Amino acid sequence: MTNTMTYRGYTARVEYDPRDDIFVGRVLGIEDRITFHGATVAQLRRDFRAAIDHYLADCAARGRRAQKPYSGKILLRVPPEVHARAATTAEAQGKSLNQWAAEVLARAS
């Protein structure tokens, strides 16, 4: 069972709050805080979509660029021996380290 929802390129994590007997969601991958909730799955979906639509409209009204969930750039710091093994593996497969890492990360999700 997945506990995420996606709308207009934004993904949110959803949890159940037993104290308030509602589902609560939070958009992932951006610094701006976008939250929503609903007592039913249908209400949760509506509130999620409304929250994203409101966020995008508010950014446009303020002349501010809406944050995108991810840029596609990752900076990793790994031990030199891990870097060397990855680079050697990529080269042996006739790929750049970037191509190889993107494929490995895509399979991991």
N, C-alpha and C positions, 0 to 999 in steps of 0.2 A: 504494500500500500504506500503510495506516495503522499507526501504532505506538502506538496508545492502546487502553485497555480501560476499560469503564465497568461499575460495579456499585453498586447502591443509591445512585445519585446522585454517586458518587465516580469520578473519571477518573484513570487512571494512564498514565504514559508508559513504554513498554517498549523496552529496548535489548538487543542481544546482546553478551555478554561473551566474546570469543574466548579469552581467557586461561583462564577457568574453564569454557568451553564450556556456558554457561547463559544463559537469558534473565533479565534483572533489571528490576524495575519499581519505580516510585516514584509515590505518589499526588500529584497536582498540586492547587494551589489552596487549600491549608491550611498553617498554620504547623507543626502537628504533623508529625513525620516518620514516614511509613508506607512501608516497603519490603517487597519480596517477590521470590521467584525460583523458577525451575523449569527442569529440563533439557528438558522437552517443553512444548508449548503447553497440553496438558491439565493438566500439573502446575502450570504458571504460572497458569492460570485458577483452579485449586483454591486455590493459595497466596494469590492476590489476594483471592478471596472470604473465605478464612479470616482474612487480615490485616484486612480491613474489619470482619468480624463480631467479631473479637477487640478491635479498637479501640473499636467501639460498646459492646460488653459491658464493657470496662474503664472507659470513661467513665461508664457507668451505675453500675457498682459503686463508683466513687469519688465519685459524686454530682456529676460534672463534665459540663457540656454538651459534646457532640461538636461539633467544628468543622464547619461546612457549607462546601462548596467555594466558593461565591460568594454574596454578599448580593443582587446585582442592582443595586448602586449603584456608579457610577464617577465619580471626580472627575478631570477632565481640565484640564490647563493648556495652552492653545493661544494663539498670537499673536492680538491683537485683530482683525486683518483676517480670519483664519480663522473666528473666532467670528462676526463680522459676516456673512460669506458664508454660513455654515451657518444662522444665524438667518434671514437673508433668504430663503434657499432653502426652509427649513421653512415660513415664513410664506406664501410664494408658493404652496405646495402645500396650504395650509390646515391645517397641522399645528403642534403645539408643537415646540420644538427637541428636547425629550426624545423625542417620538414619532418624529421624523425620524431622529435619531441612532440610536435603537434599530433602526429598519428598515435603515439603512445598515450598522450593525455586524452585524446578522443576515445580510445578504447577503455580507458579507466573510468569513464563516466557512465 
